[in-house]
Amino acid sequence: MLGNQHEVVLVWAASVARQAALRKARDAAYGLSDEAAPDDRLRAWDRVSAGFVTGGITQIMTPLPRTVYGPPDWETADLTDWLDDSPPGQHT
C-alpha cells in the first residue's frame, strides 16, 4: 500500500444496520444511551486503540457492488441493499 509509513487503516466491514447497532452499543457502554445493551468490549477496544492513535478521521463508506455488503450491481441496487441486514440481493 502506498502512503505514509506512520498511518494505519482499520476497515470494519458491516451493513449500515450493524454499524448503527455498534454505535448504539458503544454509546450505551459509555452511559450516553439506553437504546442498546452496553458492550464493555467496545470500551476496552477504545482503551487499546488510544495507545496507538495520535490523530485521524473516521469515514463510513458505502460498499461497492459485488463486495461483501454491497449490492450485486449498481443497476439493480436500491436503498435496502444498504439499510437492512439481509444478504445482498435477498431482501425481505
Accessible surface in RSA format (square Angstrom, percent):
REM  Atomic radii and reference values for relative SASA: ProtOr
REM  Chains: A
REM  Algorithm: Lee & Richards
REM  Probe-radius: 1.40
REM  Slices: 20
REM RES _ NUM      All-atoms   Total-Side   Main-Chain    Non-polar    All polar
REM                ABS   REL    ABS   REL    ABS   REL    ABS   REL    ABS   REL
RES MET A   1   202.78 105.0 116.69  77.2  86.09 205.0  97.85  83.2 104.94 139.0
RES LEU A   2   173.71  96.7 155.45 111.2  18.26  45.9 157.35 110.5  16.36  44.0
RES GLY A   3    55.93  69.0   0.00   N/A  55.93  69.0  33.39  91.6  22.54  50.5
RES ASN A   4    81.23  56.0  66.74  64.5  14.50  34.9   4.79  11.5  76.45  73.9
RES GLN A   5   178.70  99.9 143.37 104.8  35.34  84.1  67.39 143.4 111.31  84.4
RES HIS A   6   151.21  82.6 116.89  81.2  34.32  87.8  93.97  96.9  57.24  66.6
RES GLU A   7   105.01  60.3  81.48  61.6  23.53  56.0  26.60  51.4  78.41  64.0
RES VAL A   8   140.27  92.3 106.20  96.1  34.07  82.1 110.07  95.6  30.20  81.9
RES VAL A   9    95.32  62.7  65.79  59.6  29.53  71.2  68.87  59.8  26.45  71.7
RES LEU A  10   109.09  60.8  81.83  58.5  27.26  68.5  82.82  58.2  26.27  70.7
RES VAL A  11   110.17  72.5  81.09  73.4  29.08  70.1  84.02  73.0  26.15  70.9
RES TRP A  12   123.86  49.7  95.37  46.2  28.50  66.9  96.84  51.6  27.02  43.8
RES ALA A  13    74.83  68.8  41.92  64.7  32.91  74.9  48.51  68.3  26.32  69.7
RES ALA A  14    35.42  32.6  16.96  26.2  18.46  42.0  17.36  24.5  18.06  47.8
RES SER A  15     8.21   6.9   4.67   6.2   3.54   8.2   8.21  17.5   0.00   0.0
RES VAL A  16    65.35  43.0  62.14  56.3   3.21   7.7  64.31  55.9   1.04   2.8
RES ALA A  17    35.75  32.9  22.86  35.3  12.90  29.3  30.22  42.6   5.53  14.7
RES ARG A  18   143.09  60.1 138.51  70.6   4.58  10.9  30.25  41.3 112.85  68.4
RES GLN A  19    28.97  16.2  28.64  20.9   0.34   0.8  11.64  24.8  17.33  13.1
RES ALA A  20    45.38  41.7  38.51  59.4   6.87  15.6  44.59  62.8   0.79   2.1
RES ALA A  21    54.87  50.5  47.50  73.3   7.37  16.8  51.63  72.7   3.25   8.6
RES LEU A  22    51.39  28.6  46.11  33.0   5.28  13.3  50.70  35.6   0.69   1.9
RES ARG A  23   100.56  42.2 100.09  51.0   0.47   1.1  43.91  60.0  56.65  34.3
RES LYS A  24    92.32  45.0  91.57  56.2   0.75   1.8  41.93  37.7  50.39  53.7
RES ALA A  25    16.37  15.1  16.37  25.3   0.00   0.0  16.37  23.1   0.00   0.0
RES ARG A  26    88.09  37.0  88.09  44.9   0.00   0.0  17.95  24.5  70.13  42.5
RES ASP A  27    53.36  37.4  53.36  53.1   0.00   0.0   1.06   2.5  52.30  52.2
RES ALA A  28     9.10   8.4   1.65   2.5   7.45  17.0   1.65   2.3   7.45  19.7
RES ALA A  29     8.80   8.1   0.00   0.0   8.80  20.0   0.41   0.6   8.40  22.2
RES TYR A  30    79.76  37.2  57.19  32.5  22.57  58.7  48.35  36.3  31.41  38.7
RES GLY A  31    66.68  82.2   0.00   N/A  66.68  82.2  33.37  91.6  33.31  74.6
RES LEU A  32   131.88  73.4  96.80  69.2  35.09  88.2 102.06  71.7  29.82  80.3
RES SER A  33    33.39  28.2  12.82  17.1  20.57  47.4  22.25  47.4  11.14  15.6
RES ASP A  34   140.54  98.4 110.77 110.2  29.78  70.4  43.66 102.8  96.88  96.6
RES GLU A  35   125.13  71.8  88.92  67.3  36.21  86.2  36.92  71.4  88.21  72.0
RES ALA A  36    33.19  30.5  15.72  24.3  17.47  39.7  27.68  39.0   5.51  14.6
RES ALA A  37    82.22  75.6  63.46  97.9  18.76  42.7  68.94  97.1  13.28  35.2
RES PRO A  38    87.73  63.9  66.73  60.8  21.01  76.4  66.73  55.1  21.01 130.6
RES ASP A  39    33.48  23.5  29.70  29.6   3.78   8.9  12.73  30.0  20.75  20.7
RES ASP A  40   100.78  70.6  93.84  93.4   6.93  16.4  35.18  82.8  65.60  65.4
RES ARG A  41   184.85  77.6 178.00  90.7   6.85  16.3  83.41 114.0 101.44  61.5
RES LEU A  42    20.10  11.2  19.71  14.1   0.38   1.0  19.73  13.9   0.37   1.0
RES ARG A  43    91.19  38.3  91.09  46.4   0.10   0.2   7.11   9.7  84.08  51.0
RES ALA A  44    38.61  35.5  37.63  58.1   0.97   2.2  38.25  53.9   0.36   1.0
RES TRP A  45   103.73  41.6  99.65  48.2   4.08   9.6  90.51  48.3  13.22  21.4
RES ASP A  46    31.70  22.2  27.82  27.7   3.88   9.2  15.05  35.4  16.66  16.6
RES ARG A  47   155.71  65.4 137.52  70.1  18.19  43.3  77.48 105.9  78.24  47.4
RES VAL A  48    88.41  58.2  79.49  72.0   8.92  21.5  86.95  75.5   1.46   4.0
RES SER A  49    22.34  18.9  20.26  27.0   2.08   4.8  10.46  22.3  11.88  16.6
RES ALA A  50    70.22  64.6  46.65  72.0  23.57  53.6  52.93  74.5  17.29  45.8
RES GLY A  51    67.36  83.1   0.00   N/A  67.36  83.1  34.97  96.0  32.38  72.5
RES PHE A  52   164.38  82.2 137.39  85.1  26.99  70.2 142.45  86.4  21.93  62.8
RES VAL A  53    92.69  61.0  72.01  65.2  20.68  49.8  76.19  66.2  16.50  44.8
RES THR A  54   146.51 104.2 102.72 104.1  43.79 104.4  79.24 106.4  67.27 101.7
RES GLY A  55    55.71  68.7   0.00   N/A  55.71  68.7  38.03 104.4  17.68  39.6
RES GLY A  56    74.37  91.7   0.00   N/A  74.37  91.7  35.29  96.8  39.09  87.5
RES ILE A  57   143.41  81.6 106.20  79.1  37.21  89.7 114.50  82.5  28.90  78.4
RES THR A  58   106.78  75.9  73.69  74.7  33.10  78.9  41.84  56.2  64.94  98.2
RES GLN A  59   114.98  64.3  89.44  65.4  25.53  60.8  31.18  66.4  83.79  63.6
RES ILE A  60   118.72  67.6  83.01  61.8  35.71  86.1  85.93  61.9  32.80  89.0
RES MET A  61   138.86  71.9 112.14  74.2  26.73  63.6  85.05  72.3  53.81  71.3
RES THR A  62    85.45  60.8  63.49  64.4  21.96  52.3  29.91  40.2  55.54  84.0
RES PRO A  63    30.05  21.9  18.87  17.2  11.17  40.6  30.05  24.8   0.00   0.0
RES LEU A  64   113.50  63.2 111.41  79.7   2.08   5.2 111.41  78.2   2.08   5.6
RES PRO A  65    14.78  10.8   6.62   6.0   8.16  29.7   6.62   5.5   8.16  50.7
RES ARG A  66   191.53  80.4 151.74  77.4  39.79  94.7  74.48 101.8 117.06  70.9
RES THR A  67    66.47  47.3  51.30  52.0  15.17  36.2  59.21  79.5   7.26  11.0
RES VAL A  68   115.61  76.1  96.57  87.4  19.04  45.9 105.47  91.6  10.14  27.5
RES TYR A  69    75.24  35.1  70.88  40.3   4.36  11.3  32.53  24.4  42.71  52.7
RES GLY A  70     1.62   2.0   0.00   N/A   1.62   2.0   0.08   0.2   1.54   3.5
RES PRO A  71     0.03   0.0   0.00   0.0   0.03   0.1   0.02   0.0   0.00   0.0
RES PRO A  72    63.05  45.9  51.64  47.1  11.41  41.5  59.37  49.0   3.68  22.9
RES ASP A  73    42.25  29.6  42.20  42.0   0.05   0.1  12.16  28.6  30.09  30.0
RES TRP A  74   136.36  54.7 121.53  58.8  14.84  34.8 102.89  54.9  33.47  54.3
RES GLU A  75   155.76  89.4 117.37  88.8  38.39  91.4  70.57 136.5  85.19  69.6
RES THR A  76    94.09  66.9  66.89  67.8  27.20  64.8  72.08  96.8  22.01  33.3
RES ALA A  77    26.71  24.6   4.02   6.2  22.69  51.6   4.07   5.7  22.64  60.0
RES ASP A  78    81.66  57.2  72.96  72.6   8.70  20.6  40.79  96.0  40.87  40.8
RES LEU A  79   123.13  68.6 115.48  82.6   7.65  19.2 116.69  82.0   6.44  17.3
RES THR A  80    57.24  40.7  57.17  58.0   0.07   0.2  55.00  73.9   2.24   3.4
RES ASP A  81    13.81   9.7   4.66   4.6   9.14  21.6   0.11   0.2  13.70  13.7
RES TRP A  82    35.56  14.3  33.10  16.0   2.46   5.8  35.56  19.0   0.00   0.0
RES LEU A  83    91.29  50.8  75.10  53.7  16.18  40.7  75.13  52.8  16.16  43.5
RES ASP A  84    38.39  26.9  31.67  31.5   6.72  15.9  32.23  75.9   6.16   6.1
RES ASP A  85    73.63  51.6  45.98  45.8  27.65  65.4  27.83  65.5  45.79  45.7
RES SER A  86    24.16  20.4   9.06  12.1  15.10  34.8   6.57  14.0  17.58  24.6
RES PRO A  87    76.57  55.8  70.04  63.9   6.53  23.7  76.50  63.2   0.07   0.4
RES PRO A  88    45.13  32.9  30.46  27.8  14.67  53.3  31.19  25.8  13.94  86.6
RES GLY A  89    49.92  61.6   0.00   N/A  49.92  61.6  18.97  52.1  30.95  69.3
RES GLN A  90   120.70  67.5 105.33  77.0  15.37  36.6  38.07  81.0  82.63  62.7
RES HIS A  91    61.58  33.7  28.34  19.7  33.24  85.0  28.34  29.2  33.24  38.7
RES THR A  92   162.80 115.8  98.14  99.5  64.65 154.1 106.66 143.3  56.14  84.9
END  Absolute sums over single chains surface
CHAIN  1 A     7652.6       5812.2       1840.4       4609.6       3043.0
END  Absolute sums over all chains
TOTAL          7652.6       5812.2       1840.4       4609.6       3043.0
